């Protein structure tokens, strides 16, 4: 019996086993020791191997850190050894807790943390992001237009949007969600043109929203891809394929048809929406030059702060005297002080949240899904605004809007496919062996 025990001890010491440690409550990630107890009474069979966390200098230990990843073959407790080259260990398949309380699955000798909900259901989580993005965007557009019905001061309202967003960012930085990224003079110089274009586009969009129907403003803003393509070719010098230019023809035709018979049409709303398109086009151009290692949440926070500084002067000089004379007084008389301040706060909060969530959503998906999502968002906003406000549109306006949206969809799909091909070509150039 002594010779058998010595042989088994030698086999265990020299073998390469999978790392496994069992405890009554936790499977620890650090390197533990596997204790080998062999009972050697002359009248009994050798007992199986047990696992313990107690320290005993008199008995043999095997550090788990030096063991290989070769899985154990386990059959149960107190089994006879079939051959000297094979040792059976107890099968361990259980769920316990890690040091942070998260569930850990122990299988085939490995302690594996269980997958989170987002890892198990990525499509469901991404779908929820899209839903919240659309939902917040629709609520913002509807509430924003309702405010303009009794408080038609788009410059001041634009400032309120940014004030609430900046306050939200400062509170988030204060609690460390996210941690504020430092900014220097060089980064400030890169972000300032982006913020200026963001401020101009934001204010002009609100001027258009106050002047015409929400659905018409979004129809005009469907021309933004056309301005992006024009700026890419004539400003940046990028060659735009003919197929991409042809896909923009329905957009121009559709917007023209909708504009000619739009019942709420006026030149202030039309020109403001066009200026917004140009401003957001240049914002995209400057954004590419301002690419940094900073995360998108911090970048958007800094852009909002700088944009607020640009929006304050026109709000003060253009609308300030009217607001002080009768603007605030008339609004409070119509809806009451509480509702007035509540509406201003919530439109600012929805504005910031939908923009932030849009960024987070688009980071989770491929360019093609990104393109489809942007088109569907505009369809949702136009449709809901018509239903909520009961805007009457002519048949030609409806057809023109549909043609414009279809053109944007075609353009977005072609552009996304081109970007995907460029990405694959770049990846192939970096990894020619694959």
PyMOL commands that set and color helices and strands:
alter all, ss='L'
color gray80, all
select helices_A, chain A and resi 2-14+64-66+117-120+122-150+154-175+185-211+214-234+242-261+267-289+296-335+337-362+367-389+395-430
alter helices_A, ss='H'
color red, helices_A
select strands_A, chain A and resi 33-36+60-63+94-97+103-107+110-113
alter strands_A, ss='S'
color yellow, strands_A
deselect
rebuild
show_as cartoon
